[in-house]
C-alpha cells in the first residue's frame, strides 16, 4: 500500500511540484517518459524522490481535470478523482438545498468539490472517504481553499463515530462500480442506498439510467451542455416530483400534466429533446406541453409541420426527405445529391446498429456542409430521415 504523506499533500509545495511535472508531461506531448520517471526518482529533493509515483499520478490526474473543466487553483486530482469529480457549477447546485444546515454529512467524498460547496452554505461538514489517498489529497485541496469547517475522515459508511442525531443534512455519492465494472443496479451500489440515513435534507447522486427503487420524494435530472450528467434522488421538501435542471444556464423544466402528443407522420421539422428530458422519462409530457407531435410515441423525436420555436430544451432540424427502410446505398445517394461533407451527423432511435460504423462505408463531398441522417423505428418498420440542423450544435 502506498504511503500517504498527509502533511506534504496539504502544502503548497506539492502543488508547485505537481504543476512542474505536469508542464514536463505536456511538453512531451502528454506522455510520461522514462527520462522523467528516472529524473523524479533521482531528484535531489528527498520528498520528490520518495513520492515520484504519487506525483506522476497527481500530475496526470490534474491535467485531466483541467481538460474536463474541473480544475481549480490549488486543487489536485488523481486520474480517477478527475473522472468522477463533480463539475464545480453542479456542486454549487447540489449545495443549494443544504443552505443554513448546522451539520452536513457527506458519504463518499471523492475529489471534494461537493464538500467544498456544502462548506460555503452549512455551518460544518463531515465527509467520509474510504480511500486514504483520496481522503488525503482532498483534505489538502480543502485546506488550501481555506475551508476549515470540513472534517475529512478516511472511513467508509456506516461509521461508528458518527452521531446521526447531530446531523440535519446528508449528501451521498455512492460508488457505482463493482469489481472495476460499472453497475446499473442501485441495489449493488457501495454503500447501498438503504443505508443512507433520513434527515431534514437528503440528496443521493445516482446514474441517470440506473435501476433505482426508492421512497424518495423527488427526482432531479441534471443537464450540462447537451449531456444528462446525473440524477439526484431527493428526500427534501424543495423537490417533491420530477424536475429537469440545466445547471449550465440555470433553467428548470417540470412536467405539468399527463397529456399525450399527437401523431405527425409527415413532418417538415424534427425536434430532438435534451438528453436530460429523455432520461427523465417525461418526453411525451414535454412534447404535449410544447404542442409538438411524434412520428412514433415510443421514439424520442418530436415532429412538427410548422417551424418550432427555438428553445434551450431541444434541437431543431428541417426535414429534406423521408424514406422507408434503412439502406446504405440510398443514404450514399442522398449524401451525394445534397453534397454533404464528412461532418455530417448520424443519429438513431430504435435501430440496433452503430451509426459510426455506417459512416465508414460512405463517401462525402470534401468541404461540403454537414447534413443530418436519422435512422429510426416507426411502428414495426424503420425510416431514414434526411435533415439540416437549424440550431448550432
C-alpha positions, -999 to +999 in steps of 0.1 A: +000+000+000+013+035-009+024+056+020+002+087+022+023+118+030-006+138+046+014+169+056+030+172+022-004+168+005-017+198+025+012+220+015+017+245-014+049+227-022+031+197-036+010+220-059+042+235-073+058+201-077+028+187-095+024+217-118+061+215-127+058+178-135+025+184-155+043+210-176+070+185-184+044+159-194+026+185-216+059+194-232+064+156-241+031+155-259+011+143-229+034+113-223+052+102-191+087+095-205+112+071-189+136+101-186+110+120-165+104+090-142+141+085-137+147+122-130+120+123-103+132+091-086+168+105-086+157+140-075+180+158-050+148+167-032+141+137-010+104+144-008+100+144-046+122+113-049+102+094-022+069+104-038+077+101-075+049+077-083+023+097-065+034+130-081+032+115-115-003+102-108-014+136-095+002+154-124-017+133-149-049+135-129-047+173-126-041+176-163-072+155-170-092+176-146-081+207-165-093+192-198-127+183-182-132+218-169-130+207-132-096+221-122-091+250-098-063+269-081-046+247-056-066+216-064-050+183-072-065+151-086-057+115-093-069+104-127-099+086-111-107+116-090-107+138-121-130+115-140-155+111-111-153+147-097-184+168-098-182+199-120-179+230-098-211+245-112-230+213-105-215+211-070-228+246-062-263+235-074-261+204-051-253+226-021-283+249-025-309+229-005-284+225+024-281+262+030-283+270+067-279+234+078-259+232+110-241+199+101-240+181+068-227+145+065-212+137+031-209+100+023-182+093-004-160+124-006-142+119-039-123+150-050-141+172-025-160+196-049-193+188-032-178+191+003-163+225-007-197+237-019-215+224+012-189+241+034-199+275+019-236+272+029-236+250+060-220+255+094-199+223+093-194+193+070-182+158+080-172+139+049-163+102+047-139+087+021-128+051+024-097+055+002-069+070+024-050+085-005-081+102-019-090+115+015-055+130+020-055+146-014-090+161-008-080+173+026-052+192+011-075+207-016-099+219+011-072+232+034-056+252+006-090+266-003-093+279+032-123+257+041-116+248+076-152+238+086-148+204+068-137+173+086-124+148+061-123+113+076-107+083+059-136+060+067-163+041+049-201+044+057-215+034+081-191+049+105-193+041+142-181+076+153-209+095+135-238+106+157-265+109+131-288+127+155-264+157+153-268+158+115-295+177+097-284+172+061-269+142+042-253+142+007-242+108-007-224+099-039-222+061-036-198+042-058-214+028-090-186+003-097-183-033-087-150-052-093-139-025-117-171-026-138-199+000-140-231-013-123-266-001-134-283-016-104-286+007-074-290-024-053-253-030-058-241+005-050-215+009-023-227+018+002-263+005-005-290+032-008-309+017+020-280+025+044-283+063+037-300+078+068-330+101+066-325+136+079-341+170+071-324+173+037-310+142+019-296+141-017-282+110-033-265+110-067-273+080-089-267+072-126-294+087-148-303+054-164-298+031-134-325+010-119-334+025-086-360+015-060-366+043-036-392+061-015-377+095-022-399+124-026-382+139-057-361+131-087-339+157-104-321+151-137-291+173-142-283+186-177-250+203-185-244+213-221-261+186-242-254+159-216-275+144-188-248+143-162-267+127-133-299+120-114-304+131-078-328+114-055-341+140-031-357+134+003-364+170+008-394+194+007-378+215-020-382+188-047-413+165-045-417+154-081-397+151-113-375+180-122-350+186-150-324+212-145-299+226-169-273+238-144-251+255-171-278+280-179-299+280-148-331+267-165-356+243-150-384+222-165-411+203-146-439+182-161-472+200-157-497+174-169-502+139-183-511+148-219-501+127-249-485+142-280-504+139-313-492+118-342-474+136-370-464+112-398-452+137-424-433+163-405-414+192-420-393+196-389-379+172-363-373+181-326-347+163-305-352+169-268-323+175-244-308+143-231-319+151-195-355+153-207-351+119-223-335+105-192-364+118-170-389+095-189-412+125-195-407+130-232-443+125-241-454+151-215-428+175-227-439+172-264-476+176-254-469+207-233-450+223-262-476+211-288-450+190-306-462+158-322-444+125-327-440+101-356-440+072-331-448+077-293-420+052-284-393+072-301-378+103-285-381+126-316-407+153-319-424+160-352-439+193-365-454+207-396-445+243-386-411+257-376-408+251-338-398+280-316-361+279-305-355+265-271-327+255-248-345+222-242-343+208-277-325+210-311-344+216-343-340+200-378-355+208-411-366+177-430-353+173-465-367+139-472-381+108-456-375+072-469-389+039-457-363+015-445-326+020-440-304+014-470-266+022-472-270+026-510-298+051-507-281+070-479-250+073-501-271+086-529-287+112-507-253+124-494-241+127-530-272+146-541-271+170-511-233+173-515-229+168-477-194+168-462-176+145-437-190+164-407-225+150-415-242+139-383-258+104-379-284+098-353-306+068-344-336+058-323-347+022-321-321+009-346-296-017-333-266-007-355-238+018-347-242+048-370-205+055-368-199+021-385-222+032-412-202+063-417-171+043-426-190+028-456-199+062-471-181+088-492-186+126-487-181+158-505-148+174-493-157+207-476-194+202-481-220+213-455-230+190-426-262+171-431-282+150-406-292+114-412-317+100-387-324+063-386-355+055-365-381+028-358-416+038-368-442+012-358-428-022-368-405-008-395-377+017-399-374+051-417-345+072-427-349+110-424-325+134-441-324+168-425-305+200-418-298+214-384-315+247-376-295+253-344-258+255-338-247+223-320 
